[in-house]
Amino acid sequence: MKQDNNENKRFRSGFVAIVGRPNVGKSTLINQIIGQKIAIMSDKPQTTRNKIHGVYTTEGAQIVFLDTPGIHKPTSKLGDFMVRSAENALSEVDAALFLVDVAEGLGGGDRFIIEKLKKTNTPIVLVLNKIDKVHPEALLPIIAQYKDLHDFAQIVPISALQGNNVQALLDQLLQYLPEGPQYYPADQVTDHPEQFVCAELIREKILHMTREEIPHSIAVEIEDMRVKDNGVVYIGAVIYVERDSQKGIVIGKNGALLKEVGKQARQDIETLLGSRTFLELWVKVKKDWRNQDRVLKDLGFRND
C-alpha cells in the first residue's frame, strides 16, 4: 500500500522569543515577519509593554513569536512588569532571538541582557539588526565582540526594516522547532484580540506626536467596540495620562493633536479590520497609574 506523502511531512511548531534592549527593532522585525502591523513602532524606548504573540505559518511549520518588552532597569511597577515579562518569556520558548543594533554597537544594555541569557538553556540566536546602516566590513569585528561574551547557537545579520535576510533567519529557526500541532489557523497572525491591537495603534500615534515626558505616561483602553447597523465599526477609547498638564498636551491646542491622533489611528485600524471605522477618543487623568497594581491589572498588565 502506497503511503500518503503528507504523512512523510512532519509538521513543526514552537515558540520563539525576541529579546533585546529597547529600540533595537524588535517590533519592526515581528511586523516584517507577519507581513502586517501587529506590534507598534516608535523611536522612543520601551514602546512594547506586553508580550505580543505573532503567528507565522507555512505549509510545514508554525512559529509563534513573542515580541517582549525591552529589558531595562525599571523605575516603576510598570517597568518591573515589563522586565519580568521579558525574562519569563525565555523559559517558555523553544528558541530566542537576541536582537542587537549594529549601528549603535555593543553597549552596557546588551551586556546586561547577555548575563540574563547565560542563565537559560534555551538556544539563543544572535540577530544583528540594521545592517543597512553599516558597511559590510564592519560586521566582522562586531560579531567577534559578541562571540567573546556568549556561545550563541547562530549569528544572523538582517535588516528588519528592509527585510534583508529575514527569510533566511526564519529558515534557520525551523531546526529548533519540535514536531507539533498547528496552534492557530493559517490565516491568524496574532493571538491578541482586535481591541488590544486597536488600542496599541492609538498609543503608537501618541508616541509619534508627543514629547519626552508623555510616552511612558500613556495607556489606552478600548471601552466600547461594536458594529453598527450601517456596517461601520464604532470604537470608543480612553487615553490615560498621569497629570493634568499631560492631558492638555495630548489634547493639543483647540483639540488639534487629539484629532490628528484619531485620524491617523483610524486609518491603521480600518486597514486592520477591513471595515469603515468611527473612532471616538477621550483623555482622562489617572494619577501615577504606573505604580498602582489595581490600575495596571485593569489595563491588562498581568504577571501571568
N, C-alpha and C positions, 0 to 999 in steps of 0.2 A: 504494500500500500504506500503510495507516494505521500510524503509528509508535506503539510502546508508550509509554504515559505514563511508565512507570518509567524509560525511557531519557532523558526530559527532566529527571528529578530527579538532579542530580549530588550524590553523597554527599560530605560534607566530613568530614575528620578531622584531628586535630592534637593538639599537646601544649601545656599551659598551666601555668606555674609559679606558685605562690602564695608570695610573699616578704614579709618584714616582720620587725620586731624581735620578740623573744619576747613571748608573751602578748597578742597583738592579736586573736586569734580565728581563726587560720589553720585549725586542726583543726576548730573549730566550723563554719566555712564548708564545708569539704570534706564533713563528715558531713551537713550540711544539703543540699548538692547531691546527694550519692549517695543520701540517704534512709535511711541506717543508719550505725552507728558502725564506722568502719574506722581512724580516727585518734583517739588518746586525748586527753582534755581534762583540763586541770588549771590552777589559778590560779598554779602555780609556773613560773617561766621555764624555757625550754629543755626543755620536755616532749618535743617531737618531736626524734628523733635521726636518723632515716632519711628518705629521700625516699619518702613514701607515694604510691603510684600509685592514684588513684581514677578510676574509669571512669564517665562519664556518657554515655548513649546514647539518642538519639531515632530517629525513623524516617529522618531525613535527615542525621544527623551523629553523630559520636562525639568527645568531648573527654576526653583523658587528663590528669588533674590531678596535679601534683607538689606535695605539701604539704611544703615544705622546712623544715629546722630554722631556728629564728630566728637571724638574723645578729647576732653579738655579738662582743665582744673575748674571744678564747679564753684560758683559763688552764690547759689541759691538752691532751694529744694527742687526747682525745675531742672537746674543744672545737674544736681545729684541724680535725678531720674534719667536724664539723657545719657550720662556716663554709665550708669548701671545697665541701662537698656543696651548700649553698645557692647559692653563687656559680656553680658549674659548671652548675647547673640552668638558669641564664639563657641559656647558649649552646646548650641542647638543645631549646628550645621555640619555638613559633610566636608566643606572646604571654605576657606575665607580668602577674599581678595584684599590685600593691603595696598590701598591706593596712595600714591605719593605724587607730588607736583615737582617734576624735574626742573621746571623753570625757576623754582624757588630754592631748590637744593635741600639737602639733609639738614633738619633743624631739631631743636630740643623737643618739639611736639612729636616728631617722628620717633625719636629715641625713646620717649616716654611710652608710646604705643608698642614699640618693639619689645620692651620689657614685659608688657602685658601679654604679648603674643607668645613669648617664651614659656608661659605657664600653661599653654594648651597643647594638646596632641593633634589638633586639627591641622591638616595640610594648609600652609599659607602660601598663596601665590602673590609675589610682589608685582604690582602693576605700576609701571612708570607712565604716568599720565602727562598730557600736554607736550608730547614730543614735537608737535608742530611749532613750539616756541623756542626750541634749542637746536643747535647744529648737531647732526648725527654723531660726529666725532666726540661730542661732549658726553654722550651716553655711557661710554665705557668706564671712565673714572667714577661716574655716579653709581653704576652697577657695582663696581669694586667696593665703594664705600658701604653700600648696604650689605653686600656679601660678608663683609667683615663683622657685621653685627648680628646676623642670624642666618641659619641654614634654611633658606626658602625652598619650597618644593619646586617652584619655577619662577622665572622672571620674564615678564612680557611687557614690552613697550607699546603704548597705544596713544591715540588722541580720541578721547571720549566725545569731544565736541564735533570733530570732523568724521569720526567713525573709523579712523585708520587702525587696522589690525584688531578691531573689536571682534570680528568673526573668528579670527584665529584664536583669540582668548577663549571664546565660547567653545570652540572645538577642543581646546586643551582641558577645559573644565569637565568635559564628559567622562574622562578617565577616573574622576573622583566620585562619580555618582554610582550608588549601588543599583542593582536591579530592583525595580519597584513599580508601584502603580502610578497612573496619571492622576495627580491630586485634584487638578482643576480642568474644566473643559478647555479645549484647544483655543477657543476664542476669548477666554478670560485672561486679562492682563494684570489684575491686581485683586487681592482679597479684601481690600478696603471698600466699604460702602461708598456709593456715589456722594453722599453727604460729606464724608471726610475729604474726598478729593476736591469737591467744590469749595469747602472751607479753606483748604490749602491754597487753591488758586487765588482766592481773595487775599489771603495773607501774603502771597508772593507779590501781588501788585502793591500792597502797602510797603513791603520791604524795598521795592524798587523806587518808591516815590518819597520816602521819608528819610530824615537824617539819623545820626548815630544813636540818639537816646531812645528812639522809638522801637526798632526791630525786636529787641528782646522783651519788650513790654506788651507785645501784641499777642492776642489769641482771638480766634474766630470760631463761633459756634453757629451751626445751622439750626434755627429754631423751628422752621416750617419749610417743608418741601413737598409740593403736590402738583399733579397735572390738573389744570383747569378744564372746563367744558370745551373751550376752544382749542385744546391741544397744547397750549402754552404751559411750560413748567414754571410754577411760581416758587421762588426761593426767598425766604426771609432770614437774614443773617445778622448776628450781633458781633461787632468788633469790640473786644475788651481791651482797655488800657489801664494803667496803674494810677495815673494822676490826671487832674482836671486840665493841666496845661497840655498834656499829650492828646487829650480829646480834641482840643482846639486845633492842634497840628494836623491830626488825621482828617478832621472835617475840612480844614482849609478855609481860606477867605471866601465868604459867601457860599460855602459848601463845595468849592471848585475841586479840591483834591479828592474828596469822597466821591464826587460824581465821576471823576476820571477813573478812580479805582473800580467803581461799579461798571463803567463802560468796558474797560479792558478785561475785567474778570468775566463779565457776561459773554464776551466773545470766546474766551477759552472754554467756558462752561458749555456754551452751545456746541462747540466742536466736540467736547467730551460726550455730551448727552445726545447729540444729533437732533436736537429739538430747539425751537424758539424758546427763549427764557426771559422771564421778568424777574429781575434781581432787586430786592429792597434791602438797604443796609442801615443799621443803627450803630451808634458808637456809645458805649457805656463805660463807666469807671468802676473797676473792682480794685480797690487799693491793695497794693503789694500781693497780688494774686499768685505770683510765682513762688511765694513762701507759705501758701495756705494749702494744706493737704486736701481739705474737702473740695476746694475750688479746682485744684489740679485733677482730682478724680472726676469731678463733674465735666471737666473739659477733655477727658479721655486720656490723661496721663496716668496710666496704671502700671504698677510694677510687674503685673503678670502679662 
